[in-house]
Amino acid sequence: RYPHVSIDLEDLLSEEGVRAVQKGSVELAVIGDNVPSEGLETLLCNVDELVLLVPQQHALAAYRAVPLTQALAYDLIALPRSASLTRKVIAAAEAVGQSARIRMQVRSFDSMCRMIAHGLGVAIIPQAAAQLYADALGLVVLNLLDAPMERRLLLAMRRRNELSSAGAALVQMI
């Protein structure tokens, strides 16, 4: 729709995205809803259910859904502890009186899923990403029971009425 508009995209942790918007070095950032965003305007842009991803040979692979407490009994592969998704998993574990056994921290869903495929652990990730990797790597996606497990992403900006025309069009499209 906008062939003359170019978007520079960088994968950052939510806190880094907030700082970049606050400083004015970027117009927009996609952040987790559990990240402080003082002074910024935010809009909900995505909600995705979190699921458990396991290798085909895993003890839980025969089930369609498992309680969060059962999933937390296994070693987890996660994004860095500072990532909003990892903090959400840790908070969910604490809410059910457990701790998340994070054994490996990596920088991408791709790395997480390749480690799962090699039997090095399990992961709690968004359904949309899980399904892509499950199909590609032969992994099993399980729903989580007994806990609200969703990831809410926000589009953060300084002030919507001060965005460039391209930025405003992107916000409108999203």
C-alpha positions as CSV (number, residue, x, y, z in Angstrom):
1,R,0.0,0.0,0.0
2,Y,2.9,2.4,0.7
3,P,5.7,1.4,-1.7
4,H,7.8,4.5,-1.0
5,V,7.9,4.0,2.8
6,S,10.8,2.1,4.2
7,I,10.8,0.7,7.8
8,D,13.9,0.2,9.8
9,L,13.2,-2.7,12.1
10,E,15.4,-3.8,15.0
11,D,14.7,-6.7,17.4
12,L,15.1,-5.3,21.0
13,L,14.0,-6.2,24.5
14,S,10.9,-4.3,25.5
15,E,12.8,-2.0,27.9
16,E,15.3,-1.1,25.2
17,G,12.4,-0.2,22.9
18,V,10.8,2.0,25.6
19,R,14.0,3.8,26.1
20,A,14.5,4.4,22.4
21,V,11.0,5.8,22.1
22,Q,11.4,8.0,25.2
23,K,14.7,9.4,23.8
24,G,13.1,10.0,20.4
25,S,15.5,7.8,18.5
26,V,12.5,5.7,17.2
27,E,8.9,6.6,16.7
28,L,7.3,3.2,17.7
29,A,8.2,0.1,19.6
30,V,6.3,-3.1,20.3
31,I,6.6,-4.0,24.0
32,G,5.2,-6.5,26.5
33,D,2.4,-5.2,28.6
34,N,4.4,-6.0,31.8
35,V,7.0,-3.4,31.0
36,P,7.0,0.1,32.5
37,S,6.3,2.7,29.8
38,E,6.0,5.9,31.8
39,G,5.2,9.0,29.6
40,L,4.3,6.9,26.5
41,E,1.0,6.3,24.8
42,T,0.3,2.6,24.2
43,L,-2.2,0.7,22.2
44,L,-2.9,-3.0,22.3
45,C,-1.6,-4.6,19.1
46,N,-1.5,-8.3,19.7
47,V,-2.7,-11.0,22.1
48,D,-1.4,-14.5,21.8
49,E,-2.0,-17.5,24.0
50,L,1.1,-19.0,25.6
51,V,1.6,-22.8,25.1
52,L,4.1,-25.4,26.1
53,L,6.4,-26.7,23.4
54,V,8.0,-30.2,23.9
55,P,10.0,-32.7,21.7
56,Q,7.9,-35.6,20.3
57,Q,9.6,-38.1,22.6
58,H,8.9,-36.1,25.8
59,A,6.8,-37.6,28.6
60,L,4.1,-34.9,28.1
61,A,3.9,-35.2,24.3
62,A,0.9,-37.6,24.5
63,Y,-1.3,-35.0,26.1
64,R,-3.2,-32.1,24.5
65,A,-3.1,-29.9,27.5
66,V,-1.2,-30.0,30.9
67,P,-1.5,-28.0,34.1
68,L,1.1,-25.2,34.4
69,T,2.4,-26.9,37.6
70,Q,3.2,-30.0,35.7
71,A,4.9,-28.1,32.9
72,L,7.1,-26.3,35.5
73,A,8.5,-29.6,36.7
74,Y,10.7,-29.7,33.6
75,D,13.8,-27.7,32.7
76,L,12.9,-24.6,30.7
77,I,14.6,-23.0,27.8
78,A,13.8,-19.3,27.8
79,L,14.7,-15.9,26.5
80,P,16.9,-13.8,28.8
81,R,15.5,-13.2,32.2
82,S,15.1,-9.5,31.3
83,A,12.7,-10.3,28.5
84,S,9.0,-9.5,29.2
85,L,8.0,-13.1,28.1
86,T,10.4,-14.7,30.6
87,R,9.3,-12.4,33.3
88,K,5.7,-13.4,32.5
89,V,6.6,-17.1,32.8
90,I,8.4,-16.5,36.1
91,A,5.4,-14.5,37.5
92,A,3.0,-17.3,36.4
93,A,5.1,-19.9,38.2
94,E,5.2,-17.8,41.3
95,A,1.4,-17.4,41.2
96,V,1.0,-21.2,41.4
97,G,3.6,-21.4,44.2
98,Q,6.5,-22.8,42.1
99,S,9.7,-21.5,40.5
100,A,10.5,-21.7,36.9
101,R,13.5,-24.0,36.3
102,I,15.2,-22.0,33.7
103,R,18.2,-23.9,32.6
104,M,19.1,-22.2,29.4
105,Q,18.6,-18.6,28.2
106,V,18.9,-17.8,24.5
107,R,18.1,-14.8,22.3
108,S,15.5,-16.1,19.9
109,F,12.5,-18.4,19.5
110,D,14.6,-20.2,16.8
111,S,17.3,-21.1,19.2
112,M,14.8,-22.2,21.8
113,C,13.0,-24.4,19.4
114,R,16.1,-26.0,18.0
115,M,17.2,-26.9,21.6
116,I,13.8,-28.4,22.3
117,A,14.1,-30.5,19.1
118,H,17.4,-31.9,20.5
119,G,15.7,-32.8,23.8
120,L,17.4,-30.2,25.9
121,G,14.3,-28.9,27.6
122,V,10.8,-27.4,27.0
123,A,9.6,-23.9,26.5
124,I,6.5,-21.7,27.1
125,I,6.1,-19.5,24.0
126,P,3.4,-17.8,22.1
127,Q,1.0,-20.1,20.1
128,A,1.7,-18.5,16.8
129,A,5.5,-19.0,17.0
130,A,5.1,-22.5,18.6
131,Q,3.0,-23.7,15.7
132,L,5.5,-22.6,13.1
133,Y,8.4,-24.3,14.8
134,A,6.3,-27.4,15.7
135,D,5.5,-28.0,12.0
136,A,9.1,-27.3,10.9
137,L,10.9,-29.2,13.6
138,G,8.4,-31.9,14.6
139,L,7.7,-30.6,18.0
140,V,4.4,-30.9,20.0
141,V,2.3,-28.0,21.2
142,L,0.4,-28.4,24.4
143,N,-2.1,-26.0,25.9
144,L,-1.6,-24.9,29.5
145,L,-4.3,-25.3,32.1
146,D,-5.0,-23.7,35.4
147,A,-3.4,-20.3,34.8
148,P,-4.2,-17.4,32.5
149,M,-1.3,-17.7,30.0
150,E,-1.4,-15.0,27.3
151,R,1.1,-12.5,26.0
152,R,-0.2,-9.0,25.3
153,L,1.9,-6.8,23.1
154,L,1.5,-3.0,23.1
155,L,2.5,-0.5,20.4
156,A,4.3,2.3,22.3
157,M,4.8,5.9,21.1
158,R,5.5,9.3,22.5
159,R,2.3,10.9,21.3
160,R,0.2,9.6,18.5
161,N,-0.7,13.0,17.2
162,E,3.0,13.8,16.8
163,L,3.9,10.7,14.6
164,S,5.2,11.1,11.1
165,S,2.6,10.4,8.4
166,A,4.2,7.0,7.8
167,G,4.2,6.3,11.6
168,A,0.6,7.3,11.9
169,A,-0.3,5.1,8.9
170,L,1.5,2.1,10.4
171,V,-0.4,2.6,13.8
172,Q,-3.7,2.9,11.9
173,M,-2.9,-0.3,9.9
174,I,-1.9,-2.2,13.1
